[in-house]
Amino acid sequence: MTTSERDTELAAKLRGITGESSVLTRRSQLLTYTSDGLPTYRKWPALAVFPNTRNELIEVVRALALAKRTFVARGAGTGLSGGALAEGDAVVVGLNRLNRILSIDAENRLAVVEPGTVNAHLTRAANAHGLHYAPDPSSQTACTIGGNVAENAGGPHCLKYGVTLNHVAALTVILPEGELVTLGNADGEDAGYDLLGAFIGSEGCFGIAVDVTVRLTRNPEAIVTLLADFTTVEAAAQAVSAIIASGIVPAALEMMDNATIRAVEASIYAAGYPVDAAAVLLAEVDGLKAGLDVDVRVIEHLCVELGARTVRIAREEGERMRLWQGRKKAFGAMGRIAPDLIVQDAVVPRTRLPEILAKIGEIGRRHGIMICNVFHAGDGNLHPNIAYDARHAGVEERAHEAMREIMTVCISAGGTITGEHGVGLDKLDYMPLVFTPQTLDAMCQVRQVFDPERRSNPEKVVPVHSCREWYAVRGARA
Ligand SMILES: Cc1cc2nc3c(=O)[nH]c(=O)nc-3n(C[C@H](O)[C@H](O)[C@H](O)COP(=O)(O)OP(=O)(O)OC[C@H]3O[C@@H](n4cnc5c(N)ncnc54)[C@H](O)[C@@H]3O)c2cc1C
């Protein structure tokens, strides 16, 4: 049977499960699914299927297992590492129709949601009970809880509240062979190996999350948001370290450099950031009203002591939301600078921020490209972004070379290659820079437990040539 005959047969089988309009096969229909939030990659899937119910999802995965087909789960496609891309034989399993909030148990502060539930929709529903879902990626108005689980997503408020891993109590997962398993325990702690922890952050390589039981967090009694502006990036970075060293744990501590500030202020997301500042810090403290003003005064004092020109405190909720909107939509605002954008993600020890940011600036100048920094400064999670125009000869190559240099600088400072966006496709080549061959092989063996045939999101995260098992499978098939 030819490839196209196999695809036609599979499409017919999947249509039998999900209905005619839920399976896409034409290139014009598949175009949307050839990229994710990092459009520097484009991969064509064989076809795409969009289950409408939990049972359809289960049947689809079982049909793919029977047909021995590879597949890639896709939530909202906001991932920034090429993780949701499928190529060749692989089928995209789109989960965005599975977007129901199945239950909210306010007393136990738990919710059960389908994997395609949009992050911000969950918080909106929980707000009716005085609760919210704490992990708040800047993409939260689009990204899905299933995608958050797969990437162990973070967000500005994860500095104080922890990342996705800390807010998921249990998962129902369909393994690539079609078996349904429950990981974790909504009623308490599980004994034995932490398989829930292994699945969270596995980037779609261990199977598909069918439902997610999340922990909800009580809304704080009071919130205060401050904007401090600095005339040097170094001073802003020093203020970050000083605030953390003071013992205060801000709910969020974000930094934007001048290039980012100007992009935001020129866009519809303008928040009133000072366009002549070298950098701004957006700090937020929350909790009980009593005593919160002490934290605010300490942060204000430290910023001024380290050279802040002004420290502005949001006076009302509208102003606070505008300050946050500018930060959360900063990547979008960069679309005004140039048609192409690489959003990068690395982590460095917080105290090395001043030196690393200086090196990033130097790399940009040497390659003649513009680098904008907007990041979760409190936990040293950098996002250097390169805005460029690929239509100009040689620019794309320079952008990628600059990124490679930036990653090398971060790694040599004791950092690592991703804080929250995952390895996906984009960072495969960097994995051997941070892990030994033995560790990479151990990762392959963990994957083997969940997905022995490597059919779920193939060739992502761990370079295949690192896996002894891959050689064995390939050798046997050859
Ligand atoms: C403007 C912008 C801002 C962002 N800010 C942040 C941020 O602050 N913090 C952060 O962490 N990330 C951020 N991101 C990255 C991205 O939004 C997150 O990684 C998010 O978790 C991806 O969710 P998604 O639904 O779009 O997943 P997708 O991009 O569709 O998929 C991502 C990965 O998850 C897998 N997957 C999806 N659903 C499932 C499932 N149900 N079961 C198993 N695997 C699954 C896919 O196979 C893929 O490997 C940002 C992205 C953008 C565009």
The ligand as a Gaussian input file, in Angstrom:
#p B3LYP/6-31G(d) Opt

LIG

0 1
 C        3.010000      35.063000      23.737000
 C        3.442000      33.812000      24.448000
 C        3.766000      33.874000      25.792000
 C        4.144000      32.716000      26.485000
 N        4.432000      32.797000      27.818000
 C        4.725000      31.678000      28.502000
 C        4.978000      31.739000      29.912000
 O        4.915000      32.794000      30.538000
 N        5.268000      30.583000      30.536000
 C        5.329000      29.378000      29.867000
 O        5.580000      28.364000      30.502000
 N        5.122000      29.309000      28.541000
 C        4.807000      30.400000      27.850000
 N        4.568000      30.327000      26.498000
 C        4.704000      29.024000      25.812000
 C        3.386000      28.207000      25.697000
 O        2.252000      29.036000      25.746000
 C        3.322000      27.136000      26.769000
 O        4.354000      26.189000      26.566000
 C        1.989000      26.384000      26.836000
 O        2.040000      25.483000      27.921000
 C        1.668000      25.612000      25.562000
 O        0.302000      25.238000      25.604000
 P       -0.477000      24.880000      24.256000
 O       -1.840000      24.449000      24.615000
 O       -0.377000      25.972000      23.283000
 O        0.378000      23.610000      23.779000
 P        0.904000      23.259000      22.313000
 O        1.820000      24.300000      21.822000
 O       -0.233000      22.874000      21.458000
 O        1.751000      21.951000      22.655000
 C        2.919000      22.043000      23.428000
 C        3.404000      20.615000      23.740000
 O        2.453000      19.974000      24.562000
 C        2.039000      18.720000      24.011000
 N        0.634000      18.556000      24.401000
 C       -0.390000      19.439000      24.216000
 N       -1.503000      18.974000      24.792000
 C       -1.183000      17.776000      25.359000
 C       -1.905000      16.802000      26.106000
 N       -3.205000      16.935000      26.399000
 N       -1.257000      15.699000      26.527000
 C        0.056000      15.514000      26.250000
 N        0.783000      16.391000      25.543000
 C        0.170000      17.514000      25.119000
 C        2.293000      18.873000      22.514000
 O        2.492000      17.628000      21.902000
 C        3.554000      19.736000      22.503000
 O        4.681000      18.929000      22.661000
 C        4.215000      31.471000      25.788000
 C        3.878000      31.420000      24.422000
 C        3.511000      32.573000      23.756000
 C        3.152000      32.476000      22.297000

